[in-house]
Amino acid sequence: MARFELKLPKMGESVAEATITSWLKEVGDTIELDEAVVEIATDKVDSEVPSEVEGTLVEILYQQDDVVAVGETIAIIEIEAEGSEDEQADISGSDEESQIEAVEKTIEKAAEVVSTPISKNSDSGKFYSPLVRNIAKTEGVSMEQLETISGSGKDGRVTKEDILLYLENGIPVPKPAAIKEVAEKVSKPAQKAAQKEVQKVTPISVNGEDEIIEMSRMGKLISKHMVNSVQTAAHVQSFIEIDVTNIVKWRTKVKDAFFKREGEKLTFTPILMHAVAATIKKYPMINIAIDGDTIIKKKNINLGMAAALPDGNLIVPVIKNADQLNLVGMTKAVNDLAGRARNNQLKPDEIQDGTYTVTNVGGFGSVMGTPIINQPQVAILALGAIRKMPAVIETPEGDFIGIRQKMFVSHSYDHRVVNGALGGLFIKTLKEILESWDIQQDF
């Protein structure tokens, strides 16, 4: 028999960890190829992890609500193997081993010299993840000391950051030199967070009429992502008003025939996304990312489409190679992704690798908005509501006032790499493309 290590798969360039939400299989269960084994959740999407092999689940390494780093082994599956004994050695679901996993294995060996008993569940009922227990053993933190740490995780659970912060600011604990060396390796990825000064804030007053609502897991992660973006990018905005009267008239004229032929509803979103993709093609330096002091110019134009979920959170499915789609293809892609986003049916690869994001704030009646950039991208476009407005219309016979369909578009961009000229020209060109829409064209 051979043992297969089921690992947490990569779910996007900005996704480093996921939370185990539910095990679909128990130890001893038979697993088929591509059968879902566990449900996971990130700040972007809920998903299932399928098995890459057929076999029997023999070990579960993480429990429900544990936070796991990408690349970590989460379960062991025993499979039938043919050939020599050497061929029946342990195999891995991925050749890429994360640094954290390697350090944790070192900790497990080194921690044997520490006699402090750390159990999975304390007498008070608190649960401690394998990573927290390993750090506690390594640092010589006793169960009694662990119990005094205020956890910031779900239901007051102690996270890695909590225990590292305790070690940074709490009572030093003597430990063997070998363990100290390993602990320092573990601490490096979180040193910046652990060394931040704890800010003192005035407690919020709560009375009997106030309702206390804990933020959801996704809400906490989105909050952290948004704050990180504001602290990273130098946000600046440009605004422009666009006359979309011809587009409104054209859509009204063709939408029934479009649905009859294609079986898809033609909304304004794919029309606008199609124009955005064409504009990005004219200004490729808006389709970039920053890595330290270098700029990565993206080859593909992958449009992220911010969508609201029923619980109020946001998700950003991505239309890959959007510039290669005609209007029909764009409509099918938009409708498909939007529909599955509302039903939490998106796959992990459908919410990653975006290079530019569009959000439709007009869907909530907003005239305009100033959205936060979706890192590591450098720009995001907000589409305001389309409204009938009085406007000055220029003709060879003179100017007159008429009723036009107009919308505001706001462009948020990272001023570190996108200057005002590029940011402004981008939406100026988008305006020209949309206002020159041929009302006589076919779809």
C-alpha positions as CSV (number, residue, x, y, z in Angstrom):
1,M,0.0,0.0,0.0
2,A,1.1,3.6,-0.7
3,R,0.2,6.8,1.1
4,F,-0.9,9.9,-0.8
5,E,-0.7,13.3,0.9
6,L,-3.7,15.4,0.0
7,K,-2.6,19.0,0.1
8,L,-4.4,22.3,0.2
9,P,-4.3,23.5,-3.4
10,K,-3.2,26.9,-4.7
11,M,-6.3,29.1,-5.0
12,G,-4.8,32.4,-6.5
13,E,-1.8,34.6,-6.2
14,S,-3.2,36.5,-3.3
15,V,-4.6,33.6,-1.4
16,A,-2.1,32.2,1.2
17,E,-4.5,30.2,3.4
18,A,-8.0,28.8,3.8
19,T,-10.3,27.6,6.6
20,I,-11.5,24.1,6.8
21,T,-15.3,24.4,7.0
22,S,-16.4,20.8,6.7
23,W,-15.0,17.3,6.1
24,L,-17.1,15.4,3.6
25,K,-15.3,12.1,4.3
26,E,-14.4,10.3,7.6
27,V,-11.4,8.2,8.4
28,G,-12.0,4.7,6.9
29,D,-14.2,6.0,4.0
30,T,-13.4,4.9,0.5
31,I,-12.6,7.8,-1.9
32,E,-13.1,7.8,-5.6
33,L,-10.9,9.8,-8.1
34,D,-12.0,13.5,-8.3
35,E,-14.5,12.9,-5.4
36,A,-14.8,15.9,-3.0
37,V,-13.1,15.2,0.3
38,V,-13.3,18.5,2.2
39,E,-15.0,21.9,2.0
40,I,-12.7,25.0,2.4
41,A,-13.3,28.7,2.5
42,T,-11.1,31.8,1.7
43,D,-11.8,35.5,1.7
44,K,-12.8,35.1,-2.0
45,V,-14.7,31.8,-2.4
46,D,-16.0,28.7,-0.8
47,S,-14.9,25.5,-2.6
48,E,-14.3,21.8,-2.4
49,V,-11.0,19.9,-2.6
50,P,-11.2,16.8,-4.7
51,S,-9.0,13.7,-4.4
52,E,-6.4,13.1,-7.0
53,V,-6.4,9.4,-6.3
54,E,-8.6,6.5,-5.4
55,G,-8.1,4.9,-2.0
56,T,-9.1,5.0,1.7
57,L,-8.9,8.0,4.0
58,V,-6.6,7.0,6.8
59,E,-5.8,10.2,8.5
60,I,-7.2,13.8,8.9
61,L,-4.5,16.3,9.9
62,Y,-6.7,19.4,10.4
63,Q,-10.1,19.8,12.0
64,Q,-13.1,22.0,11.1
65,D,-12.4,25.7,11.5
66,D,-8.6,25.2,11.4
67,V,-6.8,27.8,9.2
68,V,-4.4,26.0,6.8
69,A,-1.6,27.4,4.6
70,V,-1.6,26.7,0.9
71,G,0.6,23.6,0.2
72,E,0.0,22.0,3.6
73,T,-0.9,18.4,3.8
74,I,-4.5,18.1,5.2
75,A,-5.1,14.4,4.9
76,I,-3.5,11.0,4.1
77,I,-5.1,8.6,1.6
78,E,-4.0,5.0,1.4
79,I,-3.9,3.8,-2.1
80,E,-3.2,0.5,-3.9
81,A,0.3,0.5,-5.4
82,E,2.0,-1.8,-7.9
83,G,5.7,-2.5,-8.3
84,S,8.6,-2.7,-5.9
85,E,8.6,-1.6,-2.3
86,D,10.5,1.5,-3.3
87,E,7.6,2.5,-5.5
88,Q,5.3,2.1,-2.5
89,A,7.0,4.8,-0.5
90,D,5.0,7.9,0.6
91,I,4.0,10.1,-2.3
92,S,3.0,13.8,-2.3
93,G,0.2,15.6,-4.1
94,S,2.6,18.4,-5.0
95,D,6.4,18.7,-5.4
96,E,6.3,22.3,-4.0
97,E,6.7,22.3,-0.3
98,S,6.0,25.5,1.6
99,Q,8.6,27.0,3.9
100,I,6.1,26.9,6.8
101,E,5.5,23.2,6.3
102,A,9.3,22.4,6.4
103,V,9.7,24.5,9.5
104,E,6.8,22.8,11.2
105,K,8.3,19.4,10.6
106,T,11.5,20.6,12.2
107,I,9.5,21.9,15.1
108,E,7.9,18.5,15.6
109,K,11.2,16.8,16.0
110,A,12.8,19.6,18.1
111,A,9.7,20.0,20.3
112,E,10.2,16.4,21.7
113,V,12.8,17.8,24.1
114,V,10.2,20.1,25.7
115,S,8.2,18.4,28.4
116,T,5.4,21.0,28.6
117,P,2.1,19.1,28.1
118,I,-0.1,20.9,25.5
119,S,-3.3,19.2,24.7
120,K,-5.7,19.9,21.8
121,N,-8.5,20.9,24.1
122,S,-7.9,22.6,27.5
123,D,-10.0,22.1,30.6
124,S,-11.8,25.3,29.8
125,G,-12.9,23.9,26.5
126,K,-10.6,26.1,24.3
127,F,-9.4,24.4,21.1
128,Y,-5.7,24.9,20.0
129,S,-4.7,24.2,16.4
130,P,-1.6,22.0,15.7
131,L,0.4,25.1,14.7
132,V,-0.4,26.9,17.9
133,R,0.4,23.8,20.0
134,N,3.8,23.4,18.2
135,I,4.8,27.0,18.7
136,A,3.8,26.7,22.4
137,K,5.9,23.5,22.8
138,T,8.8,25.1,20.9
139,E,8.7,28.3,23.0
140,G,8.2,26.5,26.3
141,V,4.7,28.0,26.9
142,S,2.7,25.9,29.4
143,M,-0.9,25.1,29.1
144,E,-1.6,27.5,32.0
145,Q,0.1,30.4,30.1
146,L,-1.6,29.5,26.9
147,E,-5.0,29.8,28.7
148,T,-4.2,33.4,29.5
149,I,-3.9,34.5,25.9
150,S,-6.9,36.4,24.5
151,G,-7.6,34.8,21.1
152,S,-8.7,36.9,18.1
153,G,-9.9,33.9,16.1
154,K,-13.4,32.5,15.8
155,D,-15.0,31.9,19.2
156,G,-12.0,33.4,20.9
157,R,-9.6,30.9,19.4
158,V,-5.9,31.6,19.8
159,T,-4.2,32.1,16.4
160,K,-0.6,32.0,15.4
161,E,-0.4,35.8,15.5
162,D,-1.9,35.8,19.0
163,I,0.7,33.5,20.4
164,L,3.6,35.3,18.6
165,L,2.3,38.6,19.9
166,Y,2.2,37.1,23.4
167,L,5.8,35.9,23.1
168,E,6.9,39.3,21.9
169,N,5.2,41.3,24.7
170,G,4.7,38.7,27.4
171,I,6.8,37.0,30.0
172,P,10.0,35.5,28.5
173,V,10.2,31.7,28.9
174,P,13.5,29.8,29.1
175,K,14.0,27.3,26.4
176,P,16.8,25.1,24.9
177,A,19.0,26.8,22.3
178,A,18.0,24.4,19.6
179,I,14.3,25.1,20.1
180,K,14.9,28.8,20.1
181,E,16.6,28.7,16.7
182,V,13.7,26.8,15.2
183,A,11.2,29.2,16.9
184,E,13.0,32.2,15.3
185,K,12.5,30.6,11.9
186,V,8.8,30.2,12.5
187,S,8.4,33.7,13.8
188,K,10.0,35.4,10.8
189,P,6.9,35.4,8.5
190,A,4.9,37.1,11.3
191,Q,7.6,39.3,12.9
192,K,6.2,42.5,11.4
193,A,2.7,41.8,12.7
194,A,4.0,40.7,16.1
195,Q,6.2,43.7,16.5
196,K,3.5,46.3,15.8
197,E,2.6,48.3,18.9
198,V,-0.7,47.4,20.4
199,Q,-2.9,50.5,20.1
200,K,-5.0,51.5,23.0
201,V,-8.6,52.3,22.1
202,T,-11.6,53.5,24.1
203,P,-13.9,50.6,24.8
204,I,-17.3,50.9,22.9
205,S,-20.2,51.4,25.3
206,V,-22.9,48.7,24.9
207,N,-26.3,48.8,26.6
208,G,-29.2,46.4,26.7
209,E,-30.7,47.8,23.5
210,D,-27.6,47.3,21.4
211,E,-27.1,44.2,19.3
212,I,-23.6,42.7,19.2
213,I,-22.9,41.0,15.8
214,E,-19.7,39.1,15.2
215,M,-18.1,39.7,11.8
216,S,-18.3,36.7,9.5
217,R,-15.1,34.9,8.6
218,M,-15.3,36.3,5.1
219,G,-16.1,39.7,6.4
220,K,-12.9,39.7,8.6
221,L,-10.7,38.7,5.7
222,I,-12.2,41.2,3.3
223,S,-11.7,43.9,6.0
224,K,-8.1,43.0,6.3
225,H,-7.6,42.9,2.5
226,M,-9.2,46.4,2.1
227,V,-7.0,47.9,4.8
228,N,-4.0,46.3,3.3
229,S,-4.8,47.8,-0.1
230,V,-5.2,51.3,1.3
231,Q,-2.0,51.1,3.2
232,T,-0.1,49.7,0.1
233,A,-1.4,51.8,-2.8
234,A,-1.5,55.5,-3.3
235,H,-5.1,55.8,-4.3
236,V,-6.2,58.7,-6.6
237,Q,-9.4,59.0,-8.6
238,S,-10.5,60.5,-11.9
239,F,-14.1,61.0,-12.9
240,I,-15.9,61.4,-16.3
241,E,-19.5,61.6,-17.4
242,I,-20.5,59.4,-20.4
243,D,-23.6,59.8,-22.7
244,V,-24.9,56.3,-23.2
245,T,-28.1,57.2,-25.0
246,N,-27.2,55.3,-28.1
247,I,-26.3,52.2,-26.1
248,V,-29.7,52.4,-24.2
249,K,-31.6,52.7,-27.5
250,W,-29.6,49.9,-29.2
251,R,-30.1,47.5,-26.3
252,T,-33.8,48.2,-26.2
253,K,-34.0,47.5,-29.9
254,V,-32.1,44.2,-30.0
255,K,-32.5,42.6,-26.5
256,D,-35.5,40.4,-27.5
257,A,-33.9,39.1,-30.7
258,F,-30.6,38.6,-28.7
259,F,-32.4,36.4,-26.1
260,K,-34.3,34.5,-28.8
261,R,-31.1,33.7,-30.7
262,E,-28.6,33.3,-27.9
263,G,-30.8,32.3,-24.9
264,E,-29.1,35.0,-22.8
265,K,-30.4,38.2,-21.3
266,L,-28.5,41.2,-22.7
267,T,-27.8,43.6,-19.8
268,F,-25.6,46.8,-19.8
269,T,-22.8,45.0,-17.9
270,P,-21.3,42.9,-20.8
271,I,-21.6,45.9,-23.2
272,L,-19.6,48.1,-20.7
273,M,-17.1,45.2,-19.9
274,H,-16.5,44.7,-23.7
275,A,-15.7,48.4,-24.0
276,V,-13.4,48.3,-21.0
277,A,-11.4,45.4,-22.4
278,A,-11.0,47.3,-25.7
279,T,-9.7,50.3,-23.7
280,I,-7.2,48.3,-21.8
281,K,-5.8,47.0,-25.1
282,K,-5.1,50.6,-26.0
283,Y,-3.4,51.3,-22.7
284,P,-1.6,48.1,-21.6
285,M,0.3,50.0,-18.8
286,I,-3.0,50.0,-16.9
287,N,-2.9,46.2,-17.0
288,I,0.1,45.8,-14.7
289,A,1.0,44.7,-11.2
290,I,3.8,45.8,-8.7
291,D,6.3,43.4,-7.2
292,G,8.5,45.4,-4.9
293,D,10.4,47.8,-7.1
294,T,9.5,46.0,-10.4
295,I,6.5,46.3,-12.7
296,I,4.9,43.2,-14.1
297,K,3.2,44.0,-17.5
298,K,0.4,41.4,-17.8
299,K,0.1,39.6,-21.2
300,N,-3.5,38.6,-20.7
301,I,-6.4,40.9,-20.0
302,N,-8.4,39.2,-17.3
303,L,-11.3,41.3,-16.1
304,G,-12.5,40.9,-12.6
305,M,-16.2,41.6,-12.1
306,A,-17.1,42.5,-8.5
307,A,-20.4,40.9,-7.5
308,A,-22.4,41.2,-4.3
309,L,-23.4,38.1,-2.5
310,P,-26.8,37.6,-0.7
311,D,-25.0,38.0,2.7
312,G,-23.6,41.4,1.7
313,N,-20.1,40.3,1.1
314,L,-18.3,40.7,-2.3
315,I,-16.7,38.2,-4.6
316,V,-14.8,38.9,-7.8
317,P,-15.1,36.3,-10.6
318,V,-12.6,36.8,-13.4
319,I,-13.3,36.8,-17.2
320,K,-10.1,35.4,-18.7
321,N,-8.8,36.9,-21.9
322,A,-11.7,39.3,-22.1
323,D,-10.3,41.2,-25.0
324,Q,-10.6,38.1,-27.2
325,L,-14.4,37.8,-26.6
326,N,-17.0,39.4,-28.9
327,L,-20.2,40.8,-27.3
328,V,-22.0,37.5,-27.4
329,G,-19.1,35.7,-25.7
330,M,-18.8,38.5,-23.1
331,T,-22.5,38.3,-22.4
332,K,-22.4,34.5,-21.8
333,A,-19.3,34.8,-19.6
334,V,-20.9,37.6,-17.5
335,N,-24.2,35.9,-17.0
336,D,-22.6,32.5,-16.2
337,L,-20.1,33.9,-13.6
338,A,-22.7,36.2,-12.0
339,G,-25.3,33.4,-11.7
340,R,-22.9,31.0,-10.1
341,A,-21.4,33.6,-7.9
342,R,-24.9,34.3,-6.4
343,N,-25.2,30.5,-5.7
344,N,-21.6,30.0,-4.3
345,Q,-20.7,27.7,-7.2
346,L,-17.6,29.4,-8.4
347,K,-14.4,27.3,-8.7
348,P,-11.1,28.6,-7.2
349,D,-9.5,29.2,-10.6
350,E,-12.4,31.4,-11.6
351,I,-11.7,34.0,-9.0
352,Q,-7.9,34.3,-9.5
353,D,-5.4,35.9,-11.9
354,G,-7.5,39.0,-12.5
355,T,-5.5,42.0,-13.9
356,Y,-8.2,44.8,-13.8
357,T,-11.5,45.0,-11.9
358,V,-14.8,46.6,-12.7
359,T,-17.5,47.2,-10.1
360,N,-21.0,48.3,-10.9
361,V,-22.0,50.6,-8.0
362,G,-25.0,51.8,-10.1
363,G,-26.7,48.5,-9.4
364,F,-27.4,49.8,-5.9
365,G,-28.5,53.2,-7.2
366,S,-25.2,55.0,-6.6
367,V,-24.4,57.8,-9.0
368,M,-20.7,57.2,-8.5
369,G,-18.2,55.6,-6.2
370,T,-14.5,55.5,-5.3
371,P,-13.7,51.8,-4.9
372,I,-10.5,50.4,-3.3
373,I,-8.0,48.8,-5.6
374,N,-8.1,45.0,-5.7
375,Q,-4.4,44.1,-4.9
376,P,-2.1,43.3,-6.6
377,Q,-3.8,45.2,-9.4
378,V,-3.2,48.9,-9.9
379,A,-6.6,50.2,-11.0
380,I,-10.4,49.6,-10.6
381,L,-13.3,51.1,-12.5
382,A,-16.7,52.0,-10.9
383,L,-19.8,52.3,-13.1
384,G,-22.5,54.6,-11.8
385,A,-26.2,54.4,-12.4
386,I,-27.6,55.3,-15.8
387,R,-30.0,58.2,-15.5
388,K,-32.1,60.4,-17.7
389,M,-30.7,64.0,-17.5
390,P,-31.2,67.3,-19.3
391,A,-28.1,68.0,-21.5
392,V,-26.9,70.5,-24.0
393,I,-26.9,69.0,-27.5
394,E,-24.7,70.5,-30.1
395,T,-26.0,70.5,-33.7
396,P,-25.1,72.4,-37.0
397,E,-28.3,74.4,-36.4
398,G,-27.2,75.4,-32.9
399,D,-27.4,74.1,-29.3
400,F,-30.5,72.9,-27.6
401,I,-31.6,71.2,-24.4
402,G,-32.6,67.5,-24.6
403,I,-33.1,64.4,-22.5
404,R,-30.1,62.1,-22.6
405,Q,-29.1,58.9,-20.8
406,K,-25.9,59.5,-18.8
407,M,-23.7,57.8,-16.3
408,F,-20.6,58.7,-14.2
409,V,-17.5,56.6,-14.3
410,S,-14.8,56.8,-11.6
411,H,-11.4,55.4,-12.0
412,S,-9.3,54.6,-8.9
413,Y,-5.6,53.9,-9.6
414,D,-2.3,53.5,-7.8
415,H,-0.5,56.8,-8.2
416,R,2.9,55.0,-7.6
417,V,2.8,53.7,-11.1
418,V,-0.2,55.2,-12.9
419,N,0.0,59.0,-13.3
420,G,-2.9,61.3,-13.8
421,A,-2.4,61.5,-17.5
422,L,-2.7,57.7,-18.0
423,G,-5.6,57.4,-15.5
424,G,-7.5,60.3,-17.1
425,L,-6.8,59.2,-20.7
426,F,-8.0,55.7,-20.0
427,I,-11.6,56.8,-19.1
428,K,-11.5,59.5,-21.8
429,T,-11.0,56.8,-24.4
430,L,-13.6,54.6,-22.7
431,K,-16.0,57.5,-23.1
432,E,-15.2,57.9,-26.8
433,I,-15.8,54.2,-27.4
434,L,-19.2,54.2,-25.7
435,E,-20.4,57.5,-27.1
436,S,-19.6,56.4,-30.7
437,W,-21.7,53.3,-30.4
438,D,-23.4,52.5,-33.7
439,I,-27.2,52.2,-33.1
440,Q,-27.6,50.4,-36.5
441,Q,-25.1,47.6,-35.8
442,D,-26.1,44.0,-35.3
443,F,-25.0,41.9,-32.4
